[in-house]
Structure formats: structure tokens, C-alpha cells
Amino acid sequence: MRRRAEFFYQELDILRVLHQEIRRDLLLESRKHCATKLLCEIPSIGPIRAALMIALIQTPHRFRTKRQLWTYSGLGIETHDSAEYGYVSVKRLSEVPGLGVDSAQQIIAEVGAMAATFPRDKNLVSWVGACPGDEESAGVSRSHRSPKGNRNMRRLLNQCASAAVKLTVFSSSSTGAYCRAWDTIKQSGPSPISSAA
């Protein structure tokens, strides 16, 4: 263990010397460009940052507008709409099996896009009324009835759950059976009922 630590310290000493040499070479190379002085006049941009910007951007003429240069450099202004965020939330939520766009919009309308009101998932489940109640007195269980909760959300989630069950049952087990039956019907030719008529 001690021998390994000695090797690491030796590597660290070599890297410190190499770091100083590379820094010196970087500054020498950046001074060849006339843009270095202009960039160093900008507050919070020193010679090292100016050298890195010159190395990354190379030439500003590769950008058609100033805005493209700012965006590439990470200095561009980003704008977002609150409606855009809601659309992304609806799109992500509607990808859950059993949920469509309408049900996703209803859930977001009830709970909110971030569900920030509920610090944990247990709080949301309790608010919906989907968790079993636990009424005890002196160690004796009296009732396991669920709380009333939000009637609209509970109805919506029950509908989505039944749609998801139907969707998974149809897509997993019976799809193969339906396809085999359809292939058998197609290969056997016209049915005797249709040929007799």
C-alpha cells in the first residue's frame, strides 16, 4: 500500500510540471492571435479562457450570425414557454400503457405538471384515496376502508388501469392466437357458407 502511494505521488509531481509546461505553451500560442487581447478585455475572461475560446471557436467566420456564435459558445439566451413544458409532460405521461392524451391532460390538470404539492408518492396515493385505511384502537383493527380522496382522479386511474390490463392481455397472449387463426382461415380458402350462398 505504501509503495502504491509513492507511485501516485511521483505521477502527481510529473503531472504538475507537465501542467505548467502546457499552460505556458497554450499562452504562447494564443498570443499569436490578435483576438486574444480583445477577449481579455471582457470581464471574467483571462488569458487562459481566451486561449481556450480561440482553440474551440477557431474562426468566427464559420457562423453566419452573432446569435449562432453565442449559442455555440454557451452564451445564447434560451427561451421556454410554460405551455411547452406542459406539452412535454403530457407527451411523457401518455406513453404509459393505458393512458392516452386526454387522460394525461386530466391527471396533469388535477395534480399539476410537477406534482410539487406532494413531497412523496405516498402523499399522492393518499390524496387520491387509493391506499387502504388502517383504523386501529388498542391493537385491534377496526376498518381497512380506503379514504374518500379525490373522486375524479380515482375514477380516471381505475379506467386507465382497466385499459392497461386489456391492452397487455390482448398484446401479449392473444395476439399470437388471433394471428394463427387468421392465417388458418386465409390458407383454407373461402368458407363453405360463403360458397353455398
Buried (B, 14 or more C-beta within 10 A) or exposed (E): EEEEEEEEEEEEEEEEEEEEEEEEEBBEEBEEBEBBEEBBEEEEBEBEBBBBBBEEBEEEEEBEEEEEBEBBEEEEEEEEEEEEEBEEBBEEBBEEEBBEEEBBBBBBEBBEBEBEEBEEEEEBBBBBBBBEEEEEEEEEEEEEEBEEBBEEBBEBBEEBBEBBEEEEEEEEEEEEEEEEEEEEEEEEEEEEEEEEE
